[in-house]
């Protein structure tokens, strides 16, 4: 027989009891979870206490190290002589210039040689050599830039029959002062100086001097504006007012009126008036400089310098022009060896050459006129850059 239910255990009371038991089980579960959380909190707090203790030890060690450093510094200061009272000395000018200046350049030797033996086409044994050097000194400030460029060359050739002759000879100096602006156009001033090292002769006659050191020498002073690309491969300079002075300091050449100076003459009293040494001129100056790499080891450089003279005029009322155009093609073989092709075109209306005519079977000078001067050289060059 089944157990008899008590009379007060109605379905409603039974439901209430079951709900109460469920709440008790939930409470027990929550109490267990709270206990676990409390244990976790205690462990975390313990870890924090340990870390704080380590941090405090590290702070104490840092203070001890700082105190030791202070003691060491005080000891070093006691050993170092004290700076005398008064204003500190100014910064060394050498250090200032070293930070602001840049200097680079190159020098080398160019050699050409030709040897013939029983050569039916003819020719002559020849050996030629040319020493050359160039440098660039740049002083770059925030508002101004100064640049000094020097180019030097001296070359001779030895012929089997004619002996030694000079092949190349130049001293070229260029100084420029530019005001740096926010654009690629700048206000600039340029000073150039050109002359030579040794005497030049009217070969094959090596007794007739046609040029010497400072005869001629050219000094050009100009002010204008310049433009250069961002990579500085192309630069152009234009000066509406430029002064050019020609120096002929050799009296014999000055008396002949060489290179445009006023030649010597006899006055009405038959007194010899020596030729002048200086010939000034005022004109327009244009300078174009361009450099480009052609391929991996080939570089082309060109420099064109023109001067239009305001003072002198031709018979047809044209302004006289002086042109100096240098072209260099450098084929780099190794770091120190190159093949260099140099082409130089020059026209100076004050540099004249004789014009001959056959008069009664004799070649006679009938006039002296300016002509386009041309020079070309090709050879192996040994170069060192710095």
Secondary structure, 3 states (H helix, E strand, C coil): CCCCCCCCCCHHHHHHHHHHHHHHHHHHHHHHHHHHHHHHHHHHHHHHHHHHHHHHHHHHHHHHHHHHHHHHHHHHHHHCCCCCCCCCCCCCHHHHHHHHEEEEEEEEEEEEEECCCCCCCCCCCEEEEEEEEEEEEEEECCCEEEEEEEEEEEEEEEECCCEEEEEEEEEEEEEEEEECCCCCEEEEEEEEEEECCCCEEECCEEEEEEEECCEEEEEEEEEEEEEECCCCCEEEEEEEEEEEEEEECCHHHHHCCHHHCCCCEECCCCCEECCCCEEEEEEEEEEEEEEEECCCCEEEEEEEEEEEEEEEECCCCCEEEEEEEEEEEEEECCCCEEEEEEEEEEECCCCEEEEEEEECCEEEEEEEEECCEEEEEEEEEEEEEC
